[in-house]
Amino acid sequence: MFEAITISIQNKNELTEPIDIGSLVECMLFYNKVSVVANQAILKQLINYFGFDRLIELIEEELLELLYTDTFVGIITNTQNNTQFHDAAEYSSPNHTFFDQINRVCTEVSGKSGKGRRLANRIRDRIHLTKNDTIILEGTRESILDQDYVGNAAKEIIKELVPGVENISEIKFNTFKESEGIVVETNLNFTVLNELYHKRVSPKHSSLSNAYILAHLLDAERELYFSSSRLSELSSSTLSSKIIGHKINYILARSNKSKELLSNFNSFFFNNNKALREEVNAKRIDLDELMKVLKNSGKFKKWLVGIAPDEDLLKKYYQEVTKKTIVDKLPGKSTRWLIFTGLGILSDVIATGGLATIGGLTLSALDTFIVDKIISGWKPNQYIEEEIKNLIKLGL
């Protein structure tokens, strides 16, 4: 635990603040390596919050790594004879190359084209350009066409996006493949659902549809790929976290040839944390003092790397790193992780049938990739930022 974490979009309803900066800061305090899968909005948000020089310093001090893709993935929809055909696709634009995107962000932040170009030249080589592997699209298609998985995942999405909606168990969300693409059959009334959804989310941002549900599944597959390929823990949106947890539970149930979907995650609470995230997000933290705390944490992170969840050790680490700093004076709070406990299931499968047993399952290429990573020791733990009091009330 605490070796590495990969952060993806956490605020899916926010166009200008797609990640939780306070959560990012807490991760930089706990984890040996923190990677952010960035886009233009995230890069702009980071520069606006930390300032250009501090962001460069975070990268050079290896407190933060920025990953960037100059291609996009999404759900495309074509309508023929009143039937919608969907597919997962990757696309790019000659006007949205990595070079152009970085220049555009830096120019917008600085307000001057010349200065923007100079800033872009400084940061460009410090950002890791990576790709959206084709396995993400292939895995998404197979997941969408897996009836046992997609139906339950759609229910989870509606339950999260439209709180209080009734008769979740009666939702039908089935898919089938035709030559033109994937067709969805559902009993969801999107007119009614959007009336409720748009009370929380502006119609300018998004509206519920079959494609929007599928897009959330694609996001979760992409986030799983980036985390598993980097053998890191995850921090993403609340909805993606739930989809990812559901996905891993489903994969392990399939691997064990079980019809019962069990949870392979336990909650771990650290009750001696400080309200750093909240103060950072409220912009009540002196950033120069914060930088000192983050840089000082590197001396002690070896205490945590590779250990099992241990609240006493975590408490000692946190006290050592934050004593006599601005963090030490902050109010206390509890923080929650979802700790993966499912390796035993795969170990039992391998013990009785070997790796050939896993290979013989009808898993997608991405699911097989994930299983292989888990067998190799990857633990898809999740760093959760939720209101702990509400979790306790819900018995989670």
Order of alpha helices (4+ residues) and beta strands (2+ residues): beta-alpha-beta-alpha-alpha-beta-beta-beta-alpha-alpha-beta-alpha-alpha-beta-beta-alpha-alpha-beta-alpha-beta-alpha-alpha-alpha-beta-alpha-alpha-alpha-beta-alpha
